[in-house]
Amino acid sequence: MVPINTTHTNPQHPAHAALAADNPSTRLNAALAAGTDADPALTETLITRCAIEPDLFVRDMLTWALTRLPAQATLPALCEELRSEHPQARSQALHTLSKIADTSAWPAITPSLLHDADDEVARSAWRAAVALVPDDQKEHLAAQLARQLGRGGRETQLSLSRALAALGEAALPALHAAETTDDPVLYAHATATERLLDDPEAGFELAIAEAKRVVALGGRHDAGTAC
């Protein structure tokens, strides 16, 4: 992984104090100004603040500010942040990488991130992965993602389904393999995901409910076919 470029930091920059102010509106305005000015000297400050910023709107503005900076300034530091022991640091770095969408960052999306124990980190990794994955790696990524079908609650399962659906037909082999399971939760999630792939406008809850109904009635389809 590329080391952090420490030339892109300036602790004397006036934005430092504003980004750490008690008032979230002050921090939001400071992040907006940082993105408007697009000063690479703020790279480390913005990334460090992402890791600890409690306000969602401010975090989104920090991410926007980072997308305004040159990739050569941001990518090494963001990739290094993926090693942080703090979940928010990893999650926000992944979120920002997905927004920058520079495919050179793809090698930084490791299996450990895709399978991170923290749901928010894993969800961010899934979104980043589908934004950065090369075409020839899509089926491999789908297989990695499919290993987590049935994980977590509604939001986590929906995030995983959306990530798999975004991979298009490359996700079908992994979904069909998952549909051979004896686990009704995993089966329902796999078939609901395939419904979303076929019809992006389909409601996730309805697809899950229908898949569970099919299981309950003993009407599961053979492996490799849509439900």
Buried (B, 14 or more C-beta within 10 A) or exposed (E): EBEBBEEBBBEEBEBBEBBBEEEBEBBBBBBBBBBEBBBBBBBBBBBBBBBEBEBEEBBBBBBBBBBBBEBEBBBBBBBBBBBBEEBBBBBBBBBBBBBBEBEEBBEBBBEEBBBBEBBBBBBBBBBBBBBBBEEEBBBEBBBBBBBBBBBBEEEBBBBBBBBBBBBEEBBBBBBBBBBEBEEBBBBBBBBBBBBBBEEEEBEBEEBBEBBBEBBEEEEBEEEEEEB
